[in-house]
Amino acid sequence: MTELYIGMILLGGIHLLAILFPAWREALRARLGAMVWKGLYALVSLAGLGFLIAGFLQSRSGPLAADWLYFPAPWTRHVTMLFVLLAFILVGAAHGKGHLKLWLRNPMSIGIALWALGHLLANGKRVDVYMFGTFLVVALADIVMSELRGKRPSHQPNMRSDMIAVLVGMILYVIFLLGFHPYVLNLPVTG
């Protein structure tokens, strides 16, 4: 689980530092330059994600495979599927200029929080709780800090952006449900 811990520290840490300490983030960006800062931020995030994935894959065999913190009820899978569908739509809404983005103010983080919460409901292994819990904490911190700072999108909303977000979210949902989960992760969610 060392890789999982390293991934949590790298991915969660860089995001939490940037969210909780915006003055530090801006000072570093000014000192390094915007492009170098973005590259460094992306590199640390990708390294963290890589370690998280490696830790997750290692946990699927050996003693970690049986390290349960709780056993989810059967209905949690259905709630998770709904949360993940909504999450994909909200992540799509974060990239447009629609009513959803204006209304929710932070659809990307809300979507990630729903995705993580759903997975926490449906997965009770220690490694799942650590991994999805990291995403949930970062997303909730971003939502809270954005609200405290009064961060609000300001654009003229258009319905087309919302329709694209819903369509893209549904397409990604089907790809992940029928392709990525069963064939890449070898974790089918249906049946």
C-alpha positions as CSV (number, residue, x, y, z in Angstrom):
1,M,0.0,0.0,0.0
2,T,3.0,2.2,-0.1
3,E,2.3,3.3,-3.6
4,L,-1.3,4.2,-2.6
5,Y,0.0,6.4,0.2
6,I,2.5,8.1,-2.1
7,G,-0.3,8.7,-4.7
8,M,-2.6,10.1,-2.0
9,I,0.1,12.5,-0.8
10,L,1.2,13.6,-4.3
11,L,-2.3,13.9,-5.9
12,G,-4.2,15.0,-2.8
13,G,-1.4,17.1,-1.4
14,I,-0.7,19.3,-4.5
15,H,-4.4,19.9,-4.9
16,L,-5.1,20.7,-1.2
17,L,-2.0,23.0,-1.1
18,A,-3.3,24.9,-4.1
19,I,-6.9,25.1,-2.8
20,L,-6.1,25.9,0.8
21,F,-3.2,28.3,0.2
22,P,-3.9,30.4,-2.9
23,A,-1.3,33.0,-2.0
24,W,1.4,30.3,-2.0
25,R,0.1,29.0,-5.3
26,E,0.1,32.5,-6.9
27,A,3.5,33.3,-5.5
28,L,4.9,30.1,-6.9
29,R,3.2,30.7,-10.2
30,A,4.7,34.2,-10.4
31,R,8.2,33.0,-9.6
32,L,8.2,30.0,-11.9
33,G,5.9,31.4,-14.7
34,A,2.5,30.2,-15.5
35,M,3.5,27.5,-18.0
36,V,6.2,26.0,-15.7
37,W,3.7,26.1,-12.8
38,K,1.0,24.3,-14.8
39,G,3.5,21.7,-16.0
40,L,4.8,21.0,-12.5
41,Y,1.3,20.8,-11.1
42,A,0.3,18.4,-13.9
43,L,3.4,16.3,-13.5
44,V,2.9,15.9,-9.7
45,S,-0.8,15.2,-10.3
46,L,-0.1,12.6,-12.9
47,A,2.6,11.0,-10.8
48,G,0.2,10.8,-7.9
49,L,-2.5,9.3,-10.1
50,G,0.0,6.7,-11.4
51,F,0.9,5.8,-7.8
52,L,-2.7,5.6,-6.8
53,I,-3.5,3.3,-9.7
54,A,-0.4,1.1,-9.0
55,G,-1.4,0.9,-5.3
56,F,-5.0,0.0,-6.3
57,L,-3.9,-2.7,-8.7
58,Q,-1.5,-4.2,-6.1
59,S,-4.3,-4.3,-3.6
60,R,-6.4,-6.6,-5.7
61,S,-4.4,-9.7,-4.6
62,G,-2.8,-10.9,-1.4
63,P,-4.0,-9.8,2.1
64,L,-5.2,-6.4,1.0
65,A,-7.8,-8.0,-1.2
66,A,-9.6,-9.2,1.9
67,D,-9.1,-6.0,4.0
68,W,-12.7,-4.8,4.4
69,L,-13.7,-1.9,6.6
70,Y,-17.4,-2.4,5.9
71,F,-19.6,-4.5,3.6
72,P,-21.9,-2.3,1.4
73,A,-25.6,-3.0,1.1
74,P,-26.7,-4.3,-2.4
75,W,-28.7,-1.1,-3.1
76,T,-25.5,1.0,-2.9
77,R,-24.5,-0.1,-6.4
78,H,-27.6,1.5,-7.9
79,V,-27.0,4.8,-6.0
80,T,-23.4,4.8,-7.2
81,M,-24.5,4.4,-10.8
82,L,-26.8,7.4,-10.5
83,F,-24.1,9.5,-8.8
84,V,-21.5,8.6,-11.4
85,L,-23.9,9.5,-14.3
86,L,-24.6,12.9,-12.6
87,A,-20.9,13.3,-12.0
88,F,-20.0,12.8,-15.7
89,I,-22.7,15.4,-16.6
90,L,-21.4,17.9,-14.1
91,V,-17.8,17.5,-15.2
92,G,-19.0,18.2,-18.8
93,A,-20.9,21.2,-17.5
94,A,-17.7,22.6,-16.0
95,H,-16.3,23.1,-19.4
96,G,-19.1,25.0,-21.0
97,K,-21.1,28.2,-20.3
98,G,-24.4,26.8,-19.4
99,H,-27.1,27.3,-16.8
100,L,-25.7,24.3,-14.8
101,K,-22.3,25.9,-14.3
102,L,-23.9,29.2,-13.4
103,W,-26.3,27.6,-10.9
104,L,-23.9,25.1,-9.3
105,R,-20.9,27.4,-9.4
106,N,-18.5,24.5,-9.0
107,P,-19.8,21.6,-11.1
108,M,-16.4,19.9,-11.6
109,S,-15.8,19.5,-7.9
110,I,-19.4,18.6,-7.2
111,G,-19.2,15.9,-9.9
112,I,-15.9,14.6,-8.4
113,A,-17.5,14.6,-5.0
114,L,-20.5,12.6,-6.2
115,W,-18.3,10.1,-8.1
116,A,-16.1,9.6,-5.0
117,L,-19.1,9.4,-2.6
118,G,-20.8,6.9,-4.8
119,H,-17.7,4.7,-4.9
120,L,-17.4,5.0,-1.1
121,L,-20.9,3.8,-0.7
122,A,-20.4,0.7,-3.0
123,N,-16.9,-0.3,-2.0
124,G,-15.8,-1.1,1.6
125,K,-12.2,-2.3,1.2
126,R,-9.6,-0.2,3.0
127,V,-7.8,0.7,-0.3
128,D,-11.1,1.9,-1.8
129,V,-11.9,4.0,1.2
130,Y,-8.4,5.6,1.1
131,M,-8.4,6.2,-2.6
132,F,-12.0,7.5,-3.1
133,G,-11.8,9.3,0.3
134,T,-8.8,11.3,-1.0
135,F,-10.8,12.5,-4.0
136,L,-13.8,13.3,-1.8
137,V,-11.8,15.4,0.6
138,V,-10.1,17.4,-2.2
139,A,-13.4,18.0,-4.0
140,L,-15.2,19.1,-0.8
141,A,-12.3,21.4,0.2
142,D,-12.5,23.0,-3.2
143,I,-16.2,23.5,-2.9
144,V,-16.0,25.0,0.5
145,M,-13.0,27.2,-0.2
146,S,-14.6,28.4,-3.5
147,E,-17.7,29.4,-1.6
148,L,-15.8,31.1,1.2
149,R,-13.8,33.1,-1.4
150,G,-16.9,34.0,-3.3
151,K,-15.6,32.4,-6.5
152,R,-18.5,32.5,-9.0
153,P,-18.7,31.9,-12.7
154,S,-19.9,34.9,-14.7
155,H,-21.2,34.3,-18.2
156,Q,-24.3,34.6,-20.3
157,P,-25.7,31.0,-20.0
158,N,-26.9,29.1,-23.0
159,M,-28.9,26.0,-23.2
160,R,-26.6,24.5,-25.9
161,S,-23.8,24.1,-23.3
162,D,-26.1,22.3,-20.9
163,M,-27.3,19.9,-23.7
164,I,-23.7,19.2,-24.7
165,A,-22.8,18.5,-21.1
166,V,-25.7,16.0,-20.7
167,L,-24.9,14.3,-24.0
168,V,-21.1,14.1,-23.3
169,G,-21.8,12.9,-19.7
170,M,-24.1,10.2,-20.9
171,I,-21.7,9.0,-23.6
172,L,-18.8,8.9,-21.1
173,Y,-20.9,7.1,-18.6
174,V,-21.7,4.3,-21.1
175,I,-18.1,4.1,-22.1
176,F,-17.0,3.7,-18.5
177,L,-19.8,1.4,-17.6
178,L,-19.5,-1.0,-20.5
179,G,-15.9,-0.5,-21.5
180,F,-13.5,0.9,-19.0
181,H,-14.8,-0.7,-15.8
182,P,-15.2,-4.3,-17.1
183,Y,-12.3,-4.5,-19.6
184,V,-9.6,-2.1,-18.3
185,L,-10.2,-2.4,-14.5
186,N,-11.6,-5.9,-14.8
187,L,-14.4,-4.7,-12.4
188,P,-17.8,-5.1,-14.0
189,V,-20.5,-3.0,-12.3
190,T,-23.5,-4.8,-13.7
191,G,-24.9,-8.2,-13.0
